[in-house]
């Protein structure tokens, strides 16, 4: 290898490293790691692991898989997120947001379909990170996030009514309205023992934070109520509630052996919408959790690295039968409040769950399903963010409509449809708002150069007869381009000799804007009207040159300042008035 090749290879390597924004926080943290930091991370990791246990079990069951799969997902996914992620305190695992989408995928395509969709979602997340789209995800409209989060919360609540009341239903419709119709018809079948167990569990979960915020209410409820239920069922024959063991049988205590799955174009096409939904939902939830964590710890999340880490986790877990993984805001907050400050705490949390999985799974069999239903109902309530929903109703009507549409579609139809329609509606309303707020001003005779700026000194330019000045105040995209074209066609009775288009406030121009501008220039030429552009920004000028408009109009007719443009237009108009 020559020196030139070596140097070239080194430069290329640096370029690749610079292009790929992948810098896991774990490796940075270990460079300056201390024994005292290890101690606090271990304590935080143990607490988070204990808190995550009931949630992982509950989310696994609610998603239509077994408690074992919920725990396996929390172990493997949680480890991957902490090892490869871009946030120092993020705790990954199964979350309530995925329950409905996972349940629906399993219902339609089975466990194999879920594995494929989760794997594809992982690939999408990695690509989002590689293409540096981490910051873009944060710009998804807030009403959409609130709408589908509230919709998911209501749907989760609905799925737990059967186990909370002890209705004993097995074939429950997946759709919201038929489901509640069946519940109402079956109210006579309420089991008093199950309902009592659920209410006591709910009381403990709600009361525990009032006693101590450090105590995990869900775990306390599971331990106390499970022990009480076991004692009562042993002492009294009339007391009987369904447990995890009754529904799922004896829990396995071995990590599932990795297995592959079939991947072909037909399967990809069929599951791509579901994969996209998982990816978008995972990206939003993980980055939202990371943003909240940054606000508390003062750290900075590498959004692109975080997406890549989430993607790696979701690529890995399907091989072990797992469900989608994302950042869990409740567990992340628990980590922070207990002193966790590096990804080591997240790794410890995964190891704690692994030890519980290996040595304590037989005890899980005795947990009442009613208690898990109470846990999930509290999760749904916290997830609903009803105070946030109320605050959004004080926003503009367009935001309210986006929230309501997203919420209704999530509840009544499907989360995939809700996200797609919600995004589409938000984009349409945004474009409408931008179009309405983009002004096109018309000047003649005199023009104040400083108008629309903070300058205190005003310079007034005399505009010659036959010269019209148009100013576009905002981006020149397809909506505004059409508006500008209509103004040109309708506003003037007397044709001018020169049209000045002032573009100092045009931040960008799209293909439609370029096309309409080209059509205007050509039609103006055919009518003997000159066109002069003023105040063109560098990026807009580059777009004009790429489209060949500089050659069409003449480079001399693209001016950097309105003073030059008016001077040139006045000369052109003066020449036009001279007798031929």
Secondary structure, 3 states (H helix, E strand, C coil): CCHHHHHHHHHHHHHHHHHCCCCCHHHHHHHCCCHHHHHHHHHHHHHHHHHHHHHHHHHHHHCCCCHHHHHHHHHHHHHHHHHHCCCCCCCEECCHHHHHHHHHHHHHHHHHHHHHHHHHHHHHHHHHHHCCCHHHHCCCCHHHHHHHHHHHHHHHHHHCHHHHHCCCCCCCCCCHHHHHHHHHHCHHHCCHHHHHHHHHHHHHHHHHHHHCCCCCHHHHHHHHHHHHHHHHHHHCCCCCCCEHHHHHCCCCCCCCCCCCCCCCHHHHHHHHHHHHHHHHHHHHHHHHHHHHHHHHHCCCCCHHHHHHHHHHHHHHHHHHCCCCCEECHHHHHHHHHCCCCCHHHHHHHHHHHHHHHHHCHHHHCCCEHHHHHHHHHHHHHHHHCHHHHHHHCCCCHHHHHHHHHHHHHHHHCCHHHHHHHHHHHHHHHHHHHHHHHCEEEEECCEEECCCCCCCCCCCEEECCCCEEEEEEECCECHHHHHHHHHHHHHCCCCCCCEEEEECCCCCCECHHHHHHHHHHHHHHHHCCCEEEEECCCHHHHHHHHHCCHHHHHCHHHEECCHHHHHHHHHHHHHHHHCCC
